[in-house]
Amino acid sequence: MTTFVKTHLAEPVRCREDLLNYLLRNIRPPERWGIGVEVEKLVVDRHTGEAADYARIETLLKELETTGNWQGQRESDRLIALIGESSSVTLEPGGQLELSGKLCNDLCCCQRDLSRHIERIVTAARPLGLAFLGLGVQPITPLGNIEWLPKPRYGIMREYMLRTGDLGQHMMKLSAGLQVNLDFSDESDCIEKLRTGQLLAPLFYALFANSPLMNGQPTGYLSTRGEIWARTDPDRSGLIMKLFRQDAGLSDYVDYALDVPMYFILREEQLIDLTSKRVTFRRFLKEGLEHYRPTLADWDLHLSTLFPEVRLRPQIELRSADSLPPHLAMAVAALSKGLLYDAAARDQVERLLDPGDDAGRMELYRNSWRLGLRTPCGSHTLKEVACELLVVARESLLRQNSMSCPCSDESLFLDGMEDVARSGVTLAERLLQNWHGSREQRLAVLLEHCGYCEHYCRELSL
């Protein structure tokens, strides 16, 4: 998640109201709203396209540690993350590299942050024979051939995943996404944005679909990552249907989180595994656990283990987009800002994407990662909806720029996705059209389609 200052986490939790108040601690007036972008990349061997081993990824982190103002984070003497003053570079369970960018006032700031990051990682990776792919699922290497990151948190999660769905470990080791973090001004504004974000989930899966391959073969999905998440853990992923109710409030999000089984708590820098006990936070709050009593740190940690399409930590985090080629990554942030930071734009999202009942919402959601922009949406398709909402977002960003943003025109970040929307041909389908030939030819296709290269650094800096 985008770096965010969290205070008073040692405070004990005495009642449910403390949990609700924690989510409201960092409300901001509209003039102080920021935006943060989290970009995950697949790290691969440049010559084979196979997932890189952890030893080389650790060497990459060590090189990065010497080139910026980073503080290395180690567990069991192994380097697993770099923490900066306002951003971080972390690793997902299968070695996916993530930049959690700083909270910015505008998209140009996010772009500069991403551009510097790309330049650094590409430079550091070259002598190590590594490359980075902006793709939603590792396309070649089988699950069993990818190392686990040596992190106790993931050791606990991976065993639990075997009991909750058939693709949970695939989510951990194979998938890569692109998340956007947004602010809210009060409870009503938060709920409205959570609801809008959930309505946008099918559109984001369809428009940004970029994971049609696994084990070197087409999977039948345009966003295989969407299917993987749907088969990971029904307790903690997907849509929170209660949030669609007209009388929904933050108490509904608290209730959702309270009833999800806990993974662990942290005491004296050691994780205590709770997965065998199936302890919900509601039970932990009511009864405690042995001699442990809940703190806000426990609540914050628990919130980080929930993976719905839109979540609170306590910022709003949109989670539905696949990882993308670097020159398109900012389009997700631009569309998010354009559609959620403007009341008129949110009304348009509801008009175009809400079928009005839970069954219709679920059908649209589940079809989106299989059919992409061809997904039926009322009397239209998501292609038509995408074209209309891109116009809405562009107009919204222009209005926002005129009020406070130092960027000359944030709507320019949407340019790269307009061709996708107008054509109705997703990035996934474009990759599949070229997925043939020898192994070497397919690797060249991957690097051309979504590889991180120096020329992207120059483009992003313009």
Secondary structure, 3 states (H helix, E strand, C coil): CCCCCCCCCCCECCCHHHHHHHHCCCCCCHHHCCEEEEEEEEEEECCCCCECCHHHHHHHHHHHHCCCCCEEEEECCEEEEEECCCCEEEECCCCCEEEECCCECCHHHHHHHHHHHHHHHHHHHHHHCEEEECCCECCCCCHHHCCCCCCHHHHHHHHHHCCCCCCHHHHHHHECEEEEEECCCCHHHHHHHHHHHHHHHHHHHHHCCCECEECCEECCCCEHHHHHHHCCCCCCEECCHHHHCCCCCHHHHHHHHHCCECCEEEECCEEEECCCCCCEHHHHHHHCECCECCEHHHHHHHHCCCEECEEECCCEEEEEEECCCHHHHHHHHHHHHHHHCCHHHHHHHHHHHCCCCHHHHHHHHHHHHHHHHHCEECCEEHHHHHHHHHHHHHHHHHHHHHHCCCCCCHHHHHHHHHHHHHHCCCHHHHHHHCCCCCHHHHHHHHHHHHECCHHHHHHHHC
